[in-house]
Amino acid sequence: MIDVEAIRISSGAMVKPDAIAEIELIPTNDGGRQGPTNDDQLRCPMLYRGKLYDVILLLGKVGSIAPGERKAGIPLKFLSPELVAGRIGPGDIFALRELRVIAFGKFTQVFI
């Protein structure tokens, strides 16, 4: 595992991300969410290669993401990293869901 700097989350805890990604939210008019994400984090299922994984987007340093907006350098933390360790890689594409697909992303760095 590559050593990566821990990030302080809103609870005050320090968390090491499992990956970094570029993410683009689908515009509201195209079926995306109605408003931006929270400023600090977003918990949602990630659809990757036909399976769902629970993930947290650690948004504290990059801020909220609005529908139609693309942001890079977003740290991700999997709730069960052992399920994806060794299976994800830079350049792999995924989707984020909230009852429907709300965003698409691409891993740029992977630490697990």
MARTI-945487 format. One record per residue (C-alpha): z, y, x. Coordinates in steps of 0.001 Angstrom, whole numbers, padded with zeros to 6 digits. Each point is the difference from the previous one (the first is absolute). Layout:
BEGIN
+---------+---------+---------+
:       Z :       Y :       X :
+---------+---------+---------+
:       Z :       Y :       X :
...
+---------+---------+---------+
# end
This chain:
BEGIN
+---------+---------+---------+
:       Z :       Y :       X :
+---------+---------+---------+
:  000000 :  000000 :  000000 :
: -000905 :  003466 :  001271 :
:  002956 :  002366 :  000264 :
: -000375 :  002944 : -002366 :
:  002193 :  003025 : -000652 :
:  002361 : -000241 : -002976 :
: -000330 :  002497 : -002857 :
:  002942 :  001507 : -001892 :
: -000393 : -000494 : -003760 :
:  001610 :  001995 : -002818 :
:  003083 : -002271 : -000099 :
:  000632 :  000878 :  003654 :
: -000827 : -003500 :  001241 :
: -002347 : -000507 :  002947 :
: -003006 : -002232 : -000759 :
: -002682 : -001313 :  002367 :
: -003409 : -000089 : -001690 :
: -001980 : -003237 : -000035 :
: -003385 :  001770 :  000049 :
: -001729 :  003378 : -000125 :
: -002836 :  000638 : -002451 :
: -002497 :  002492 : -001316 :
:  000252 :  000233 : -003794 :
: -002100 :  001702 : -002670 :
:  001256 :  000328 : -003559 :
: -002581 : -000468 : -002730 :
: -000627 :  003263 : -001911 :
:  001677 :  000241 : -003411 :
: -003398 :  000319 : -001744 :
: -001054 : -003324 :  001550 :
:  003080 : -001876 : -001241 :
:  002497 :  000985 :  002710 :
:  003549 :  001134 : -000518 :
:  000756 :  003159 : -001975 :
:  001775 :  001874 :  002795 :
:  000930 : -000090 :  003665 :
:  002381 : -002489 :  001590 :
:  003579 :  000926 :  000835 :
:  000489 :  001914 :  003256 :
:  002113 : -002651 :  001706 :
: -001235 : -003465 : -001024 :
: -002044 : -002076 : -002406 :
:  000876 : -003602 : -000837 :
: -002828 : -002029 : -001486 :
: -001846 : -003307 :  000210 :
: -002741 : -000283 :  002609 :
: -003005 : -002179 : -000804 :
: -001212 : -001591 :  003218 :
: -002446 : -002904 :  000133 :
:  000706 : -000957 : -003609 :
:  003813 : -000012 :  000297 :
:  002634 :  002590 : -000909 :
:  002666 :  001159 :  002464 :
:  002785 :  002513 : -000632 :
: -000314 :  002993 :  002322 :
:  001620 :  003391 :  000533 :
: -002083 :  002949 :  001178 :
:  002320 :  002079 :  002194 :
: -001291 :  003487 : -000811 :
:  002771 :  002147 :  001498 :
: -002120 :  001290 :  002908 :
: -003347 :  000237 : -001823 :
:  001198 :  001140 : -003446 :
: -001296 : -000872 : -003431 :
: -003566 : -001156 : -000662 :
: -001888 :  001476 : -002959 :
: -002628 : -001845 : -002041 :
: -003326 :  000257 :  001832 :
:  001715 :  000795 :  003314 :
: -000285 : -002045 :  003210 :
:  002709 : -000023 :  002673 :
:  000215 : -001792 :  003321 :
:  003022 : -001047 :  002038 :
:  002010 : -001384 : -002918 :
:  002753 : -002410 :  001077 :
:  000385 : -003140 : -002154 :
:  002980 : -002326 : -000364 :
: -000425 : -003418 : -001660 :
:  002972 : -001300 : -001987 :
: -000813 : -003529 :  001273 :
: -001774 :  000593 :  003321 :
:  000085 : -003699 :  000857 :
: -002608 : -000582 : -002729 :
: -002599 :  002183 :  001758 :
:  001024 : -000186 :  003661 :
: -002970 : -001125 :  002065 :
: -002340 :  000184 : -003014 :
: -000798 :  003722 : -000097 :
: -001874 :  001966 :  002621 :
: -001429 :  003438 :  000757 :
: -003070 :  000705 : -002120 :
:  001087 : -002327 : -002829 :
: -000370 :  001560 : -003457 :
:  002496 : -000197 : -002879 :
:  000690 :  001515 : -003422 :
:  003202 :  001458 : -001456 :
:  000927 : -000632 : -003630 :
:  002089 :  001535 : -002792 :
: -001078 : -002112 : -003000 :
: -003550 :  000624 :  001294 :
: -001528 :  000811 :  003385 :
:  000993 :  003561 :  000966 :
: -001057 :  000140 :  003650 :
: -001918 : -001641 :  002796 :
:  001121 : -000144 :  003587 :
: -000772 : -001296 :  003449 :
:  002473 : -001165 :  002638 :
: -000385 :  002048 :  003188 :
:  002909 : -001531 :  001936 :
:  002002 : -003167 : -000590 :
:  003387 : -000751 :  001574 :
:  000822 : -003408 : -001518 :
+---------+---------+---------+
# end
